[in-house]
Amino acid sequence: MTESVRFKYGKKSLCLMIDKGCDHLQIKEPENAIDPERFKRDIYNALPDGLCSGARVAVVVADKTRLCGYDRFLPDLAGMLEEKGVGPDGVTFYIAYGTHARQREDESATAYGSLYDRYRFIHHDCRDKNAFRYLGKTRYNTRVHIRKDLLDSDLIIPFGALSHHYFAGYGGGRKLLFPGLGYIEDIYHNHSLFLDRTSKRLNPGCMPGTLEDNPLADDLKEIDAFNPVPRIHIHGILNSKGEVCRLTTGTTYADFLAACRQLDAYYRIKNGRQYRTVVISCGGYPKDINLIQAHKAINNAALFVKDGGNLMVMAQCPDGIGSETFLPYFTEKGFGHAFKRLGQSYEGNGGTALSMMSKTARINIFLKSDLDDRLCSAIGVVRSDLNRIQTVIDKTPQQDLACIYHAGLLIR
C-alpha cells in the first residue's frame, strides 16, 4: 500500500507515492531546552574574574551560512561581559568566513541584530597575509598563521552551531577559529588531507561524525593548540528549522567532544543497512540553495545506498552550482586527473568535486533540480522529473527502499 509523502524542495515541497512498508529514516528533533537566564548565568560564571575595563575580548561568530541565533543571544553575551567590566570598547566580533565570500552589510545586520551597529565587527579576509603571525607547523606540515589581533586578545569566545562535516568530522567548535579565521594557504593544505596520496583516493577516515583516524580532524586539533589565548566556547545545537535548541559552554577539548555526542544523539542513526533505492530531501531552503550545499545531503545519504543502487535527490539549487572552482574538475580525464591536479595544488571546492565523482562512480544519482541538463550531465548525475523518479521508486521492492527527509542532517 502506498501513501503520498512530501519532500522539502526549496521553499515548497514535492509529493511522491511511497510504499508504507519501506524504511523511513528520520532525525530525532532536538527539543528546545534553552533557559535564557541559565544561559546568561553559565556565561557569567565561565568568564574569568580578572577581566576589567582594559581587557580585550574577541567573540568569533559564523557567517550567514551557519547562523546560531546570534540576533537573540549575542546581546545576552555582551551584557554578561559588561557586568564583568568589559564594555563595547573592549569587545571585537570576528566573522569567521573561512574562504567564503564576504556577506553584504544588510545581511550582517540581519544576522547579528542590534549589536552590529554598536560593536566593532571584523570581516575576516583569509587572503590578507599581513593580518597574520606565523607560529609554526603541525606534524602534517600545515603552516599555522593566526591573526595578530586575535593573539593580542585576553580572551576568545567562539560562538557557533555544531554540525556534522563531510570530511572534518564536525563543524563549529574549533573550526570557527580555523579554518574560520585562517590563512588561505593553511586552509587549503589542511583540506588537502582529505586526499590519500598513497592510495590515490579520498581518505576513508575523513567522514562526517568521525574524529578518530581522521587526519584532517587530527590536524585541526593540533592547529587549535598553537593558539595560547584562553578560550570559552559556546556550542549550539540546532533543529531542522535552524532554530537554536541547546547552548553549552566549555573550555576544553573534552567539552567539545561532549557537545558532539549531544549532536549525535539527534542526528546519527545506527542503521547499518544499505538499500537499492534511497529517496532524499536535502531539507529545503537554504540547504538546497545550490549544489555545493546540497552535496552535504548527497554525501550523507550515499552511505545508505548499495553499490550500483539509486539515490533520488530533491534539491532545487536555484543559485546553481554555488562555486566557480567546482565544475572545472569534471573533465573527460576523470577522477585520476582531478586527484593529481588537487594533489599538486589544492583549492576551492576541489575536494567536493572529488567526493561527487566518487559517488557517481559507485551509484546512480537522479536529481530533481533547477540545474539544467548540461550541468547535470557534466557532473555525472541524471536530471529527472518526478515521473522518472516515481518510476524508479515503483520498481523497487519495499524492503529495498528507504526515505530520508533531512539528508543533510542525518548520518550513519
N, C-alpha and C positions, 0 to 999 in steps of 0.2 A: 504494500500500500504506500502511495506517495502523498506528500504534502507540499504546499507552496512555502518555500523558505526564502527569506530576504537576506541579501548580502550587501553590506555597505559599499557604495561606489561613489567617490567624490562626495558631493553634498546631498546625494539621494541614495536610493537603494535599487537593486535589481532582484527579480524573483526567478527562482528555478524550482522545478519539481524534483524533490529528493525523496528517496525511499526512507521510510521511517525507521527501518531496521539497520541503517548504516551507522557508523560511529560519528558522533558529534563531539569534536574535541574543543573544549572551551576553557578560557581562563577562569580563575576564581576572582571575581571583582573585589578589590580591596574595600573594606568598609571605612567610612570616614571616622577616624579615631583621633582627630586633632582637637585638643583643648587649647584655645588661644592663650589663656592665662598660664597654663602649664608650659607652653612653648616659650613664652616670654621669661618665665621663671628658670627654665632649663638654660636658656641663653645667658641670662644674668648670672646664674651660678657657674657657668662654664667660663665666663670672662675673668681673666686674672685680676686680682685686686690692685696690682701695681699700675694699671692703666691710669693715665692722668690727662690733663688738657693738652699736654705736649705730645701725647702718643700718636703714632701713625698707624692706622688700621686699614688694611686692604681687604675689601669684600669682592670676591670673584663670583660672577654670575654668568649664566649661559646666554646665548643669543636667542633670537625668536624661534629657532627650530627646536629648542629644548627648554622651554619655559617651566618654571616651578612656582607658580602662584606669587610671582615677585611683587605685583602691584598690591597684593594683600599682606604679605608677610615682611617685606623689606622695611616698612615703617615701624613694625614691632622690633626688628633687629636694631634699627637706628635709634629707637627710643631707649633700648637697653644699653647701648653704647653711650648714649648721652647721660644716662643715670650713673654710669661708671666714670663720667668726666670727659668723654670724647665726643665733641660736637661735630657739626658738619665740616669744619675746617680741618679736622683730623682724620676724616674718613674719605677714602677714594674707592670708587667702584670700578672694577675692570670687567669688560665684556669679553668673554673667552670665545673668540671666533674660531680659533684654530686656523685652518686655511679657508674658512668660509668668507664670503664677501661681506663687507660692512653693510649693516641694515640702515634704512632711512631714519631720519630724525623722528618722524611721526610714528614709525614702528617702535622705536626705542621708548618714546613717551608712553605708548600704549603698553609695552611690555613691563616697564618698571614703575609706572604710575607717577605719583606726585613727587617722588624723590628725584626724578630725572632732572627737574628744573632747580632743585635745591642743593644737590650734591654734585661733586665732580665725578664724571664718568669718563673713563679712558676706553676708547675703541681700539682694541689690540690690533696691531699690524705685524703679522708674522714675518714680513719681509724687511722690516726696519732693523737691520743688524746693529745699528748704533744704540738701540734701546736695551741691548743685552750685555751680560757679563759671562764670559766663558769660565766654567768651573771644572771641566774635565770630561773624561769618557767613561761610559759603562763597559762592562765586560763583553757586551755585544757591539762595542765600538760606536755607540751612539754618542756624538758630541753633545754636551749638555750646556746650553746657554739659558740663563734665567734673566728675566727683566731686572735691570738695575734698581728701578724704583721699588720693585717688589722685595728685593733683598734689603732695601733700606727701611722696610716696614718693621714695626714692633710686633704685629700680629696679622695673620692672614686668615680670612674666613671664607673658604669655598662653600658656596651655597647652590645646590643643584639637584636635579632629579636623577635617581639611579635608573639604569635601564640595562637590558642585555645588548651587548655589542657584538656584531657578527665576526670580528676577529680579535678584538681586545678583551673579550670575555664580558666585561661590564663597562657601561658608560656612566658618566657622572663621577663623583668622588674625586680621586686624584687626577682623572682626565681633565678636570676643569683647569688645573694648573699646567698640565702637559698632556695632550697637545694644545689644550685651550689657549694657553698663554705662551706657547712655544715658538721657537725659531723654525722657519720653514724647512731648512735643510735637515735639522734634527728630527723634525716630524716625519719627513719622508724616509729617513734612514730607519726610524723605529717602525714605521708602517711596512717597510721592505722585509721585516722579519716574518711577515705573512708568507713569504716565498721560501720554500725549502729548496735551496740551490743544489743540494746533493741529489735529491730525487727528481728535481725539476717539476715539482707540483706544489700546490698550496699546502702550507704546513698543517697537518691534521690536528695539531694541538690548538690552533687558533680558531676557537669556536665560541659561539655565544654561551655565556654562563660557565665558561671554563677558565680557570686561573692556573691550575697545576699543569705542568708540561706545556705551557703556553709561553713560548719565548718572548712574544711581543708584550704580554701582560707582565712577565717577569722583568723585562726591561723597563716598563713603566714604573714598577715598584722601585727599581734601583735609581731611576731618574728622580723620583719623588724624594728619595733620601738625600740627594745633593742639596736640597733647599734647607738651610738651617733655621729659618724663621718659624717660631711656634705657630701652630695652626689649630683652629677649631672648625671641623667640618659639619655642615648641616646637610643631611641626606634626606631627600624627599622621595616618596613613593606615590605614583600617580595611578588613577584608574584609567579605564579605556577611553574616557572622555577627556583625559588630560587634566583632570582635577586632582589637586593635592589631597591625599588621604592620610598620609603619615609623615611626620618630620622627626628625625632623631639627630642628636648631636654626638660627636665623638672626636677624639684627638689621636687615636692610634689606628694602625692597620687592622688590628683585631676588631675595632669598632666598625671599620669599613666592611670587613667580612661578615659581621653580624647583620649589617644592613642589607648586604647582598643575599643572605639567607632569607631575610624577610621578603625581599623581592621574589625570590624563587618560590616561596610558599604560594604566591598568587599566579605566577606566570610560567612556571615549569611544570610539565606533565610527565609522569613516569610511565609513559606508554611506549614500549619498545617495538610496537608493531609497525610494519610498513604496508602500504596499500597500492593497488594497481592505479587507482584514481583518487586524487585529493582535490577538493574544490575549496578555494580560499577567497576571503576578502582581506585586503591589506588593512582594513579598518576605516576606510573612507578618508575624507579630507581631514587634516593635511597629510595623512600618512601615505596617500597615493597621489600627492600633488605633482610628482614627477617620477621617472623610472628609478633614479638613484634612491629616493625614499622608498619606493615600492620594493626595491631589491631586498630590503631588510626582511620583509614578509616572505618573499620568494625563497630567500636563504633559509629561513626557519622552517618553512613548510616542506621544502625539498627533502629534508631528512626523513619525512614520513612517507616518501614515495619509493616504491620498488624500482630497481634498475629497469629501464625500458617502459616505465609507467607514465602516467599523465598527471600533470599539475595544471589545474584550471584556475586562472588568476583573474580576479576582478580588480583592476587598477586603472582609474581613469587617466591619470597623467596629463592634466590639462596644460601643464607647463613644459611638456615634452620630456627630454632626457634629464635635464637638470644639471648638466655638466658638459663642458667643452672638451674635456680630456678623456671622456669615456668611449665614445664611438670610434675614434681613430684606431683603437686596438683591434677592432673587428675587421680583419682583412682576410683575404684568401690564404694567407700564410699561416693562419690559425694560432692555437694556444702556444705552441712552442716558440714561435717568433715573438709573440706578445710577451711571453715569460722572459725571454732573453733580453728584450728591449727594456722591460721593467727592472730586470736584474742589473742592468748597466746603469740605469738612471730612473729611479722610482719617482713618480709624480702623480698628482691629482687623483683621479678615481680609477687608476690602473688596476689596483687590487680588486675593486668591484667588478671591473670588466673581466678579469681572470676568473673571479668567482662565478659570474654568469656563464662564462664559457664552459666551466667545469660541470655546470648543471645541465646545459643544453646538450652536452656530450653524453650524459647519462640518462636523462629523462626527456619527455616531450612536454613543452610548456605552451599552453594555449592561453592567449592574452586577450581579454575583453578590455579595450582601451581606446583613447583618442589618438594614440600613436598611429601613424599611417603604415601602410603595407611595406613601404621601402625600409623604414626604420626597424620594423619588427623582423623583416627578413634579414637585415644586416646583423642583428644580434642573435639570430637563430631561434626566434620564437614564432609561433603561428598566430597571426592576428585573427580573432574569431568573434563572430556574433553569438548571441545567446542560443540560437538554434543549433549551431555546431557544438557548442559546449553541452547543451542538453542531450544531444545525440550520443556523445561520448559517455555522459553520465548514465543514460538509459541502457547502454550496452555493458555496464559494469555491474557484476553481481553485488548485492547489498553488503555481503561480508568482506568485499574488497574495495569498499568506498568509504571515504571519510570527508567530513566538512570541518573547516576551521574558520571561525568567524572573526577572529582578531589575530591573523597570522603574523602580524608584525610584533605581537606581544608574547605569543606562545612559543616556548622552546622545549626540546626534549632534554 
